[in-house]
Every structure is written in C-alpha cells, then in structure tokens.
Amino acid sequence: MTKRSRHERAQRASETERVRQIQAAWAASTPANVAREFEHAVQSARTRGPLPPRPDMAPGTAPNPPRPGHEPKPPKEVTRGRRPR
C-alpha cells in the first residue's frame, strides 16, 4: 500500500468532493426523463457485468482465420547438415 502525505490525502479528498459536486450539478441540470433513462442504462450495464476476456492474440491480428491456402508456414526444424571436409 502506498503511503501518502497529509497534504496529498487532503488534496485527494478535496478533489473527490469537487467531483461529487460536479456530478450533483450535472444530475440536477438534466431533465427527469433523461436522468431516468441514464440511470436505467447504468443499472442494466452493472447487472450485465464485465465482458468476457478477449482471446489471447498478437496485436493487430484479425479475429478471423486465414483464407484457405494462405495458412502460416510451420516453423522450420533446425537440422545440421554434414560438414564439408
């Protein structure tokens, strides 16, 4: 756990309070029907839960298989040839 100075803890607490004030002001400025729709969307997202993890693939790889005849080559087997005399 990270230790924080008294000043930094106070600064974080004031930032948190300011964010709460901004959120309350935003909620008060939205029309009631829009706020209800937003709250409904938030609740449905929370009940849905997180998305399942994506498959472990290399960056930039398309999530579809290669076309027939364009499969990647298998890795070469390292074989040692005969030494010249």
C-alpha positions as CSV (number, residue, x, y, z in Angstrom):
1,M,0.0,0.0,0.0
2,T,1.2,3.4,-0.8
3,K,1.7,5.9,1.9
4,R,0.6,9.4,1.1
5,S,1.5,12.7,2.8
6,R,-1.1,14.6,4.8
7,H,-1.2,17.3,2.2
8,E,-1.8,14.7,-0.6
9,R,-4.6,13.0,1.3
10,A,-6.3,16.3,1.9
11,Q,-5.9,17.2,-1.8
12,R,-7.4,13.9,-2.9
13,A,-10.3,14.4,-0.5
14,S,-11.0,17.9,-1.9
15,E,-10.8,16.5,-5.5
16,T,-13.3,13.8,-4.6
17,E,-15.6,16.3,-3.0
18,R,-15.4,18.6,-6.1
19,V,-16.2,15.6,-8.4
20,R,-19.3,14.9,-6.3
21,Q,-20.4,18.5,-6.5
22,I,-19.9,18.5,-10.3
23,Q,-21.9,15.2,-10.6
24,A,-24.7,16.6,-8.5
25,A,-24.8,19.7,-10.6
26,W,-24.9,17.7,-13.8
27,A,-27.7,15.4,-12.4
28,A,-29.7,18.5,-11.4
29,S,-29.3,20.1,-14.8
30,T,-30.6,17.1,-16.8
31,P,-34.3,16.6,-17.4
32,A,-36.0,14.0,-15.2
33,N,-36.8,11.6,-18.1
34,V,-33.2,11.7,-19.4
35,A,-31.9,11.1,-15.9
36,R,-34.2,8.1,-15.5
37,E,-33.1,6.6,-18.9
38,F,-29.4,7.2,-17.9
39,E,-29.9,5.5,-14.5
40,H,-31.7,2.6,-16.2
41,A,-28.8,2.2,-18.7
42,V,-26.3,2.3,-15.8
43,Q,-28.2,-0.3,-13.8
44,S,-28.5,-2.7,-16.9
45,A,-24.8,-2.3,-17.5
46,R,-24.0,-3.1,-13.9
47,T,-26.2,-6.2,-13.8
48,R,-24.7,-7.4,-17.1
49,G,-21.3,-7.5,-15.6
50,P,-17.9,-7.3,-17.2
51,L,-17.3,-8.6,-20.7
52,P,-15.5,-11.9,-21.1
53,P,-11.8,-11.7,-21.8
54,R,-10.8,-11.5,-25.4
55,P,-8.8,-14.3,-26.9
56,D,-5.1,-14.1,-26.5
57,M,-3.9,-13.0,-29.9
58,A,-1.0,-11.0,-31.3
59,P,-1.6,-7.2,-31.6
60,G,-3.1,-6.3,-35.0
61,T,-4.3,-9.9,-35.7
62,A,-7.7,-10.1,-37.2
63,P,-10.1,-12.3,-35.3
64,N,-10.9,-14.5,-38.3
65,P,-9.0,-17.5,-39.6
66,P,-6.7,-17.1,-42.7
67,R,-8.1,-17.9,-46.2
68,P,-7.7,-21.4,-47.5
69,G,-4.3,-21.8,-49.0
70,H,-2.9,-18.8,-47.0
71,E,-2.2,-20.5,-43.7
72,P,1.0,-19.6,-42.0
73,K,4.0,-21.8,-42.6
74,P,5.1,-24.2,-39.9
75,P,8.4,-23.3,-38.2
76,K,11.5,-24.8,-39.8
77,E,13.2,-27.6,-38.0
78,V,16.8,-26.8,-37.4
79,T,18.8,-29.7,-38.9
80,R,22.5,-29.8,-39.1
81,G,24.0,-30.8,-42.4
82,R,27.2,-32.7,-42.9
83,R,30.3,-30.7,-42.5
84,P,32.5,-30.3,-45.6
85,R,35.9,-32.0,-45.5
